[in-house]
Amino acid sequence: MTTVNIDIPDDRAASLSAEARAHGMTLKDWIESMLSTQAAPRRGRYTAAELVSQCEAGASPSDEERAWLDAPPVGREVL
């Protein structure tokens, strides 16, 4: 097993620890469970149908996405 140490700011560590406790886990166990459930990155190409199948059709844009869409152009992009 490989061991990795990650240094994060105390306030973020406290926030993550609280989230782990909300799931009835230690921070270490919670992070390990999150990492073990992540799918390995796929190599190769995706079809448009595969990408669209992962989308939530009725989802509204997040605040971050809305801010990006509403931002003025910074180059030659056209939207």
WOURCOR-V454318 format. One record per residue. N is the residue number from 1. NEAR is the number of other C-alpha atoms within 10 Angstrom. D_LAST is the distance of its C-alpha to the last C-alpha in whole Angstrom. Layout:
n->N near->NEAR d_last->D_LAST
n->N near->NEAR d_last->D_LAST
This chain:
n->1 near->3 d_last->47
n->2 near->3 d_last->45
n->3 near->5 d_last->45
n->4 near->6 d_last->42
n->5 near->5 d_last->42
n->6 near->5 d_last->39
n->7 near->7 d_last->40
n->8 near->9 d_last->38
n->9 near->7 d_last->38
n->10 near->9 d_last->41
n->11 near->9 d_last->39
n->12 near->10 d_last->36
n->13 near->13 d_last->39
n->14 near->13 d_last->41
n->15 near->11 d_last->38
n->16 near->16 d_last->37
n->17 near->18 d_last->41
n->18 near->15 d_last->41
n->19 near->15 d_last->38
n->20 near->17 d_last->41
n->21 near->13 d_last->44
n->22 near->10 d_last->42
n->23 near->11 d_last->42
n->24 near->11 d_last->45
n->25 near->15 d_last->45
n->26 near->16 d_last->45
n->27 near->18 d_last->42
n->28 near->11 d_last->43
n->29 near->12 d_last->44
n->30 near->18 d_last->41
n->31 near->14 d_last->39
n->32 near->11 d_last->41
n->33 near->12 d_last->40
n->34 near->10 d_last->36
n->35 near->11 d_last->36
n->36 near->10 d_last->38
n->37 near->8 d_last->36
n->38 near->8 d_last->33
n->39 near->7 d_last->32
n->40 near->8 d_last->33
n->41 near->6 d_last->30
n->42 near->7 d_last->29
n->43 near->6 d_last->30
n->44 near->5 d_last->28
n->45 near->7 d_last->25
n->46 near->9 d_last->24
n->47 near->8 d_last->23
n->48 near->8 d_last->20
n->49 near->8 d_last->23
n->50 near->10 d_last->24
n->51 near->9 d_last->21
n->52 near->10 d_last->20
n->53 near->10 d_last->24
n->54 near->8 d_last->23
n->55 near->9 d_last->20
n->56 near->8 d_last->22
n->57 near->8 d_last->20
n->58 near->6 d_last->21
n->59 near->7 d_last->20
n->60 near->9 d_last->18
n->61 near->10 d_last->16
n->62 near->9 d_last->18
n->63 near->9 d_last->18
n->64 near->9 d_last->17
n->65 near->11 d_last->14
n->66 near->11 d_last->13
n->67 near->11 d_last->14
n->68 near->11 d_last->11
n->69 near->12 d_last->9
n->70 near->9 d_last->10
n->71 near->9 d_last->11
n->72 near->9 d_last->10
n->73 near->11 d_last->9
n->74 near->6 d_last->12
n->75 near->6 d_last->11
n->76 near->6 d_last->10
n->77 near->7 d_last->7
n->78 near->5 d_last->4
n->79 near->5 d_last->0
